[in-house]
Amino acid sequence: MLTNSTTLKQKIDALWDKFWSGGISNPLTAIEQMSYLIFLKRLEDNDNTNAAMAKRRNEKFISVFKGNEKCRWSYWSQLPGDQMLKHIRDTVFEFLRNLGSETSTFTQHMQDAYFALPKASLLQEAVSIIDDLHITEQNIDVQGDLYEYLLGQLATAGKNGQFRTPRHIIRMMVKLVDPKIGDRVCDPACGTSGFLFNAYMHILEQNTSKDVLDYDQEGIPHHLIGDKITDKKLFKFLKTHALTGYDFDSTMTRIGAMNLMLHGIDNPNIRYTDTLSKSYNDKEIYDIVLANPPFKGSIDETDVNPRFKTKTKKTELLFVELIYDLLVTGGRAAVIVPDGVLFGTSTAHIDVRKILIDKCKLEGIISMPSGVFKPYAGVSTAIVVFQKGGITDNVWFYDMEGDGFTLDDKRNKSDKNDIPDIIKQWQNRHTPNPSREGNKKIVVVDVKDIKANKYDLSISRYKAVEYEEVVYEKPDVIMEKVLKYETEIAKDISEIKKYLGK
């Protein structure tokens, strides 16, 4: 695991530093360009592996490099610096953009890719470091960890980190909806594919023998081989069709696809699509939806899909209705929303909450502290968990006070962490649980009370307020003390004036 591999970690840090000092300071651009180079390295490695396998089987093999032998990593990485830079920019990227659909769909995302490394020396250093990583020789766990570590730089680079939901929050949400083998999982605003990758990890964890699993210090499982999945069709489905992501940023679709590919998903189903637009019409096809959709994106009103019954420009409201539409009956979702969605008084806000309560089984609201998304945003948010269809009898609320990190801009590790308790209490929410009775962070509210409060879903409305009795002294005692203080002040002022000779 990369967390224990100091050498690999140092090499990734070195690669990042080279890009930063080489003039590529935007973390998204840096990761995109690194992704291209890593992909080019793996493309030849995979081609060689496939050629060897075909030879052993005595089968015919057609290389993806047929007619483009000079686009192999092993060829151009040996060229002199300036020649290498020109060759990649003019020849290799043209080759990538035209790989077509016969190979991984990742190559489809390359169609508008461009090479942005400005210096030959930077390219040479990057190629040398990637060679040293021996990516293909690493197992899938390490390949995935390696890329996750790279993506982790988005959280510390200071720009564009708003795209990235903290991984521990993602893992908690995945545990809450508990995707199973055979489920179709979607994220309609997928970014780096963090929700999809973690759903994939969760399914593999549930289907890997316990004696094979290994957990690191952060409780992240490794050696996820899925050996308990004996149905080959289900395993193939998991790796090819189970995970679908959409994003309207082509850079993010490339990074998201690369993230899944390095986690062992050879054909990542990541689409460049604005899921709120007229061009997107998927409906009732997913069993699980996980998302942290953009709260304040600009929206082209003329292109908003007429499917929406909620009349609003607010993306956070439209995404909730979209997620309801995407789920099959019985499908489950966990979505992050800004607090305003829970208590806003506009007709659109109330209509969206009516969808969650009247058309779904709204199961839980987890109110998160405002520092969860710092240093990029201080907005208060909540996780809404619901199942399409069913009847809402009552709603389970949890008031999260800590997520294991300080809630300031530094986000250092902290002992205040409600996440383990949230998962434990959530899993036992339908069974009698004495420990829950004394847990002041949990409130279970009857749906009648929620409807009577205009479908308000903010926990502050229902959480009992505890008052502490304050005992004051009697008025005559207080007045005596005030008179005493005034006398002492007058005496002090008189002494100061005497000292000043006045």
KOLPAPA-752517 format. One record per residue (C-alpha): x, y, z. Coordinates in steps of 0.5 Angstrom, whole numbers, plus 500, padded with zeros to 3 digits. Example, Ala and Ser with C-alpha at 12.3 -4.5 7.8 and 13.67 -1.06 7.14 Angstrom:
<nodes>
<node u="525" v="491" w="516"/>
<node u="527" v="498" w="514"/>
</nodes>
This chain:
<nodes>
<node u="500" v="500" w="500"/>
<node u="503" v="507" w="498"/>
<node u="502" v="510" w="505"/>
<node u="507" v="505" w="507"/>
<node u="511" v="506" w="501"/>
<node u="516" v="511" w="503"/>
<node u="520" v="511" w="496"/>
<node u="514" v="511" w="492"/>
<node u="511" v="517" w="496"/>
<node u="517" v="521" w="495"/>
<node u="518" v="519" w="487"/>
<node u="510" v="522" w="487"/>
<node u="512" v="528" w="491"/>
<node u="518" v="529" w="487"/>
<node u="514" v="529" w="480"/>
<node u="509" v="534" w="483"/>
<node u="515" v="538" w="485"/>
<node u="518" v="538" w="478"/>
<node u="511" v="540" w="475"/>
<node u="510" v="546" w="480"/>
<node u="517" v="549" w="479"/>
<node u="517" v="547" w="472"/>
<node u="511" v="552" w="471"/>
<node u="505" v="548" w="471"/>
<node u="502" v="551" w="478"/>
<node u="495" v="549" w="477"/>
<node u="494" v="542" w="480"/>
<node u="489" v="540" w="475"/>
<node u="493" v="541" w="469"/>
<node u="499" v="538" w="473"/>
<node u="495" v="532" w="474"/>
<node u="492" v="532" w="467"/>
<node u="499" v="532" w="464"/>
<node u="502" v="527" w="469"/>
<node u="496" v="522" w="467"/>
<node u="497" v="523" w="460"/>
<node u="504" v="520" w="461"/>
<node u="502" v="515" w="466"/>
<node u="497" v="513" w="461"/>
<node u="502" v="512" w="455"/>
<node u="507" v="508" w="459"/>
<node u="501" v="503" w="461"/>
<node u="499" v="503" w="454"/>
<node u="505" v="500" w="451"/>
<node u="506" v="495" w="458"/>
<node u="499" v="493" w="457"/>
<node u="500" v="492" w="449"/>
<node u="506" v="488" w="451"/>
<node u="503" v="484" w="456"/>
<node u="497" v="482" w="451"/>
<node u="502" v="480" w="445"/>
<node u="505" v="475" w="450"/>
<node u="498" v="472" w="452"/>
<node u="496" v="472" w="445"/>
<node u="503" v="468" w="443"/>
<node u="502" v="463" w="448"/>
<node u="495" v="462" w="446"/>
<node u="497" v="462" w="439"/>
<node u="492" v="467" w="437"/>
<node u="493" v="473" w="432"/>
<node u="495" v="479" w="435"/>
<node u="494" v="486" w="433"/>
<node u="498" v="492" w="437"/>
<node u="495" v="498" w="438"/>
<node u="501" v="501" w="435"/>
<node u="501" v="498" w="429"/>
<node u="503" v="503" w="424"/>
<node u="505" v="508" w="429"/>
<node u="511" v="504" w="432"/>
<node u="515" v="511" w="434"/>
<node u="509" v="512" w="439"/>
<node u="511" v="507" w="444"/>
<node u="514" v="510" w="450"/>
<node u="520" v="505" w="449"/>
<node u="522" v="509" w="443"/>
<node u="521" v="516" w="444"/>
<node u="523" v="516" w="452"/>
<node u="530" v="515" w="449"/>
<node u="530" v="521" w="444"/>
<node u="534" v="527" w="446"/>
<node u="530" v="532" w="450"/>
<node u="528" v="538" w="445"/>
<node u="526" v="532" w="440"/>
<node u="522" v="528" w="445"/>
<node u="518" v="534" w="447"/>
<node u="517" v="536" w="439"/>
<node u="515" v="528" w="438"/>
<node u="510" v="528" w="443"/>
<node u="507" v="534" w="442"/>
<node u="506" v="533" w="434"/>
<node u="506" v="526" w="433"/>
<node u="504" v="522" w="440"/>
<node u="498" v="526" w="442"/>
<node u="496" v="526" w="435"/>
<node u="496" v="518" w="435"/>
<node u="492" v="518" w="442"/>
<node u="487" v="523" w="439"/>
<node u="485" v="518" w="434"/>
<node u="486" v="511" w="438"/>
<node u="478" v="510" w="437"/>
<node u="473" v="506" w="440"/>
<node u="477" v="500" w="439"/>
<node u="481" v="500" w="445"/>
<node u="479" v="503" w="452"/>
<node u="474" v="508" w="453"/>
<node u="479" v="512" w="456"/>
<node u="482" v="514" w="449"/>
<node u="476" v="517" w="447"/>
<node u="477" v="522" w="453"/>
<node u="483" v="524" w="449"/>
<node u="480" v="527" w="443"/>
<node u="481" v="534" w="445"/>
<node u="487" v="532" w="449"/>
<node u="493" v="537" w="449"/>
<node u="500" v="537" w="451"/>
<node u="502" v="542" w="456"/>
<node u="509" v="541" w="458"/>
<node u="513" v="547" w="456"/>
<node u="520" v="545" w="457"/>
<node u="524" v="539" w="455"/>
<node u="528" v="538" w="461"/>
<node u="521" v="538" w="465"/>
<node u="519" v="532" w="460"/>
<node u="526" v="528" w="461"/>
<node u="525" v="529" w="469"/>
<node u="518" v="527" w="469"/>
<node u="519" v="521" w="464"/>
<node u="525" v="518" w="468"/>
<node u="521" v="519" w="475"/>
<node u="515" v="515" w="472"/>
<node u="520" v="510" w="469"/>
<node u="522" v="509" w="476"/>
<node u="515" v="508" w="479"/>
<node u="515" v="501" w="475"/>
<node u="507" v="502" w="475"/>
<node u="505" v="496" w="471"/>
<node u="509" v="492" w="476"/>
<node u="506" v="494" w="482"/>
<node u="499" v="491" w="483"/>
<node u="492" v="494" w="482"/>
<node u="492" v="496" w="490"/>
<node u="499" v="500" w="489"/>
<node u="497" v="503" w="482"/>
<node u="490" v="505" w="485"/>
<node u="494" v="508" w="491"/>
<node u="499" v="511" w="487"/>
<node u="494" v="515" w="483"/>
<node u="490" v="517" w="489"/>
<node u="496" v="520" w="493"/>
<node u="497" v="524" w="486"/>
<node u="489" v="526" w="487"/>
<node u="491" v="528" w="494"/>
<node u="495" v="534" w="492"/>
<node u="488" v="537" w="490"/>
<node u="487" v="538" w="497"/>
<node u="493" v="541" w="499"/>
<node u="495" v="545" w="493"/>
<node u="490" v="551" w="494"/>
<node u="486" v="551" w="488"/>
<node u="480" v="548" w="485"/>
<node u="480" v="543" w="491"/>
<node u="473" v="545" w="491"/>
<node u="472" v="539" w="486"/>
<node u="474" v="534" w="491"/>
<node u="470" v="531" w="497"/>
<node u="474" v="529" w="503"/>
<node u="475" v="521" w="502"/>
<node u="473" v="520" w="509"/>
<node u="466" v="523" w="508"/>
<node u="466" v="519" w="501"/>
<node u="467" v="512" w="505"/>
<node u="462" v="514" w="510"/>
<node u="457" v="515" w="505"/>
<node u="458" v="509" w="501"/>
<node u="458" v="505" w="507"/>
<node u="451" v="508" w="509"/>
<node u="448" v="506" w="502"/>
<node u="452" v="500" w="502"/>
<node u="452" v="498" w="494"/>
<node u="452" v="490" w="493"/>
<node u="455" v="486" w="487"/>
<node u="450" v="487" w="481"/>
<node u="448" v="494" w="483"/>
<node u="449" v="500" w="478"/>
<node u="452" v="506" w="481"/>
<node u="452" v="513" w="478"/>
<node u="455" v="519" w="480"/>
<node u="452" v="525" w="476"/>
<node u="457" v="530" w="477"/>
<node u="463" v="525" w="478"/>
<node u="469" v="530" w="478"/>
<node u="475" v="525" w="480"/>
<node u="470" v="519" w="480"/>
<node u="472" v="518" w="488"/>
<node u="465" v="516" w="489"/>
<node u="465" v="511" w="484"/>
<node u="472" v="508" w="486"/>
<node u="470" v="508" w="493"/>
<node u="463" v="504" w="491"/>
<node u="467" v="499" w="487"/>
<node u="472" v="498" w="493"/>
<node u="466" v="497" w="498"/>
<node u="463" v="492" w="493"/>
<node u="470" v="488" w="493"/>
<node u="471" v="489" w="500"/>
<node u="464" v="485" w="502"/>
<node u="466" v="480" w="497"/>
<node u="473" v="478" w="499"/>
<node u="475" v="473" w="504"/>
<node u="477" v="476" w="511"/>
<node u="484" v="472" w="511"/>
<node u="486" v="476" w="505"/>
<node u="484" v="483" w="507"/>
<node u="489" v="488" w="510"/>
<node u="487" v="494" w="513"/>
<node u="492" v="500" w="514"/>
<node u="492" v="505" w="519"/>
<node u="486" v="509" w="516"/>
<node u="482" v="503" w="516"/>
<node u="482" v="503" w="508"/>
<node u="482" v="496" w="506"/>
<node u="487" v="493" w="501"/>
<node u="488" v="486" w="497"/>
<node u="481" v="487" w="495"/>
<node u="481" v="481" w="490"/>
<node u="473" v="479" w="490"/>
<node u="475" v="472" w="491"/>
<node u="468" v="471" w="493"/>
<node u="465" v="473" w="487"/>
<node u="464" v="466" w="483"/>
<node u="459" v="468" w="478"/>
<node u="464" v="471" w="472"/>
<node u="459" v="475" w="469"/>
<node u="457" v="479" w="475"/>
<node u="465" v="480" w="476"/>
<node u="465" v="482" w="469"/>
<node u="459" v="487" w="470"/>
<node u="462" v="490" w="476"/>
<node u="469" v="492" w="472"/>
<node u="465" v="494" w="465"/>
<node u="458" v="497" w="467"/>
<node u="457" v="497" w="474"/>
<node u="460" v="504" w="475"/>
<node u="457" v="510" w="471"/>
<node u="460" v="518" w="472"/>
<node u="458" v="524" w="468"/>
<node u="461" v="531" w="469"/>
<node u="461" v="537" w="464"/>
<node u="468" v="539" w="465"/>
<node u="472" v="535" w="460"/>
<node u="479" v="535" w="464"/>
<node u="475" v="532" w="470"/>
<node u="472" v="526" w="466"/>
<node u="480" v="525" w="463"/>
<node u="482" v="525" w="471"/>
<node u="476" v="521" w="473"/>
<node u="477" v="516" w="468"/>
<node u="484" v="515" w="469"/>
<node u="483" v="514" w="477"/>
<node u="478" v="508" w="475"/>
<node u="483" v="505" w="470"/>
<node u="489" v="505" w="475"/>
<node u="484" v="502" w="480"/>
<node u="483" v="496" w="475"/>
<node u="477" v="498" w="471"/>
<node u="479" v="497" w="464"/>
<node u="474" v="501" w="461"/>
<node u="471" v="506" w="465"/>
<node u="464" v="509" w="463"/>
<node u="466" v="516" w="465"/>
<node u="462" v="521" w="460"/>
<node u="463" v="528" w="458"/>
<node u="455" v="531" w="459"/>
<node u="452" v="536" w="463"/>
<node u="446" v="532" w="467"/>
<node u="442" v="538" w="468"/>
<node u="442" v="539" w="460"/>
<node u="436" v="538" w="455"/>
<node u="441" v="533" w="452"/>
<node u="441" v="528" w="458"/>
<node u="435" v="523" w="459"/>
<node u="437" v="517" w="463"/>
<node u="431" v="515" w="467"/>
<node u="430" v="510" w="472"/>
<node u="436" v="506" w="471"/>
<node u="441" v="506" w="477"/>
<node u="440" v="502" w="484"/>
<node u="445" v="507" w="487"/>
<node u="447" v="514" w="486"/>
<node u="452" v="518" w="490"/>
<node u="454" v="525" w="489"/>
<node u="456" v="532" w="492"/>
<node u="454" v="536" w="486"/>
<node u="456" v="543" w="485"/>
<node u="452" v="548" w="489"/>
<node u="453" v="554" w="485"/>
<node u="454" v="553" w="478"/>
<node u="452" v="557" w="473"/>
<node u="447" v="555" w="469"/>
<node u="444" v="556" w="462"/>
<node u="437" v="557" w="463"/>
<node u="435" v="556" w="456"/>
<node u="439" v="549" w="456"/>
<node u="435" v="546" w="463"/>
<node u="432" v="540" w="461"/>
<node u="424" v="540" w="461"/>
<node u="424" v="534" w="465"/>
<node u="424" v="538" w="472"/>
<node u="418" v="540" w="475"/>
<node u="422" v="544" w="480"/>
<node u="422" v="551" w="478"/>
<node u="428" v="554" w="480"/>
<node u="435" v="556" w="477"/>
<node u="439" v="553" w="483"/>
<node u="443" v="547" w="481"/>
<node u="443" v="544" w="488"/>
<node u="435" v="543" w="488"/>
<node u="435" v="541" w="481"/>
<node u="440" v="535" w="482"/>
<node u="436" v="532" w="488"/>
<node u="430" v="532" w="483"/>
<node u="435" v="529" w="478"/>
<node u="438" v="524" w="483"/>
<node u="430" v="522" w="484"/>
<node u="429" v="521" w="477"/>
<node u="435" v="517" w="476"/>
<node u="434" v="511" w="481"/>
<node u="430" v="505" w="480"/>
<node u="424" v="504" w="485"/>
<node u="428" v="501" w="491"/>
<node u="434" v="505" w="489"/>
<node u="438" v="508" w="494"/>
<node u="442" v="515" w="494"/>
<node u="446" v="519" w="499"/>
<node u="448" v="526" w="496"/>
<node u="451" v="532" w="500"/>
<node u="447" v="538" w="500"/>
<node u="448" v="545" w="502"/>
<node u="444" v="547" w="509"/>
<node u="439" v="551" w="505"/>
<node u="436" v="545" w="501"/>
<node u="433" v="543" w="508"/>
<node u="430" v="549" w="511"/>
<node u="429" v="554" w="505"/>
<node u="422" v="557" w="504"/>
<node u="421" v="558" w="497"/>
<node u="416" v="554" w="493"/>
<node u="422" v="550" w="490"/>
<node u="425" v="548" w="496"/>
<node u="419" v="546" w="499"/>
<node u="417" v="542" w="493"/>
<node u="424" v="538" w="493"/>
<node u="423" v="536" w="500"/>
<node u="416" v="534" w="498"/>
<node u="419" v="529" w="493"/>
<node u="424" v="526" w="499"/>
<node u="419" v="525" w="504"/>
<node u="412" v="524" w="500"/>
<node u="415" v="520" w="494"/>
<node u="421" v="517" w="497"/>
<node u="423" v="513" w="504"/>
<node u="427" v="519" w="507"/>
<node u="432" v="515" w="511"/>
<node u="437" v="520" w="514"/>
<node u="440" v="527" w="515"/>
<node u="447" v="528" w="517"/>
<node u="448" v="535" w="519"/>
<node u="456" v="536" w="518"/>
<node u="460" v="542" w="521"/>
<node u="462" v="548" w="516"/>
<node u="469" v="546" w="516"/>
<node u="469" v="540" w="513"/>
<node u="470" v="543" w="506"/>
<node u="475" v="548" w="509"/>
<node u="480" v="551" w="506"/>
<node u="476" v="552" w="500"/>
<node u="469" v="553" w="503"/>
<node u="466" v="554" w="509"/>
<node u="459" v="552" w="507"/>
<node u="455" v="548" w="512"/>
<node u="452" v="542" w="509"/>
<node u="448" v="535" w="510"/>
<node u="448" v="528" w="507"/>
<node u="441" v="526" w="505"/>
<node u="440" v="519" w="505"/>
<node u="434" v="516" w="501"/>
<node u="430" v="510" w="498"/>
<node u="426" v="512" w="492"/>
<node u="419" v="509" w="493"/>
<node u="417" v="507" w="500"/>
<node u="414" v="511" w="506"/>
<node u="417" v="516" w="510"/>
<node u="415" v="514" w="517"/>
<node u="420" v="518" w="521"/>
<node u="427" v="521" w="519"/>
<node u="433" v="519" w="523"/>
<node u="438" v="525" w="524"/>
<node u="445" v="526" w="526"/>
<node u="449" v="532" w="529"/>
<node u="456" v="531" w="527"/>
<node u="461" v="535" w="531"/>
<node u="467" v="532" w="528"/>
<node u="470" v="528" w="522"/>
<node u="477" v="527" w="525"/>
<node u="480" v="533" w="523"/>
<node u="480" v="540" w="525"/>
<node u="475" v="545" w="522"/>
<node u="480" v="550" w="521"/>
<node u="483" v="552" w="514"/>
<node u="489" v="547" w="517"/>
<node u="485" v="541" w="517"/>
<node u="490" v="537" w="522"/>
<node u="488" v="530" w="524"/>
<node u="483" v="531" w="531"/>
<node u="481" v="526" w="536"/>
<node u="474" v="529" w="535"/>
<node u="471" v="524" w="530"/>
<node u="463" v="522" w="530"/>
<node u="464" v="518" w="523"/>
<node u="465" v="511" w="527"/>
<node u="459" v="512" w="531"/>
<node u="455" v="515" w="525"/>
<node u="456" v="508" w="521"/>
<node u="455" v="504" w="527"/>
<node u="448" v="508" w="529"/>
<node u="446" v="508" w="522"/>
<node u="447" v="500" w="521"/>
<node u="443" v="499" w="528"/>
<node u="438" v="504" w="527"/>
<node u="432" v="499" w="526"/>
<node u="434" v="495" w="532"/>
<node u="433" v="497" w="540"/>
<node u="439" v="500" w="542"/>
<node u="440" v="503" w="549"/>
<node u="446" v="507" w="547"/>
<node u="442" v="511" w="542"/>
<node u="438" v="513" w="548"/>
<node u="443" v="517" w="551"/>
<node u="446" v="520" w="545"/>
<node u="444" v="527" w="544"/>
<node u="447" v="527" w="537"/>
<node u="441" v="523" w="534"/>
<node u="434" v="525" w="534"/>
<node u="429" v="521" w="530"/>
<node u="423" v="525" w="528"/>
<node u="416" v="523" w="526"/>
<node u="414" v="525" w="519"/>
<node u="408" v="528" w="522"/>
<node u="412" v="533" w="525"/>
<node u="416" v="535" w="519"/>
<node u="410" v="536" w="515"/>
<node u="407" v="540" w="520"/>
<node u="413" v="545" w="520"/>
<node u="413" v="546" w="512"/>
<node u="417" v="540" w="511"/>
<node u="423" v="543" w="514"/>
<node u="429" v="538" w="515"/>
<node u="434" v="542" w="519"/>
<node u="436" v="538" w="525"/>
<node u="436" v="545" w="529"/>
<node u="428" v="545" w="529"/>
<node u="428" v="538" w="532"/>
<node u="434" v="537" w="537"/>
<node u="432" v="539" w="544"/>
<node u="435" v="545" w="547"/>
<node u="438" v="544" w="554"/>
<node u="438" v="550" w="558"/>
<node u="443" v="551" w="564"/>
<node u="440" v="554" w="570"/>
<node u="444" v="561" w="572"/>
<node u="443" v="563" w="579"/>
<node u="444" v="571" w="580"/>
<node u="445" v="574" w="587"/>
<node u="439" v="578" w="589"/>
<node u="438" v="586" w="587"/>
<node u="440" v="589" w="593"/>
<node u="446" v="585" w="594"/>
<node u="448" v="587" w="587"/>
<node u="447" v="594" w="588"/>
<node u="451" v="594" w="594"/>
<node u="457" v="591" w="590"/>
<node u="456" v="597" w="585"/>
<node u="456" v="602" w="590"/>
<node u="462" v="599" w="593"/>
<node u="466" v="599" w="586"/>
<node u="464" v="606" w="585"/>
<node u="467" v="608" w="591"/>
<node u="473" v="605" w="590"/>
<node u="474" v="608" w="583"/>
<node u="473" v="615" w="585"/>
<node u="478" v="614" w="591"/>
<node u="483" v="611" w="585"/>
<node u="482" v="617" w="581"/>
<node u="483" v="622" w="587"/>
<node u="490" v="619" w="588"/>
<node u="492" v="619" w="581"/>
<node u="490" v="626" w="580"/>
<node u="494" v="628" w="587"/>
<node u="500" v="624" w="584"/>
<node u="499" v="628" w="578"/>
<node u="499" v="635" w="582"/>
<node u="492" v="637" w="580"/>
</nodes>
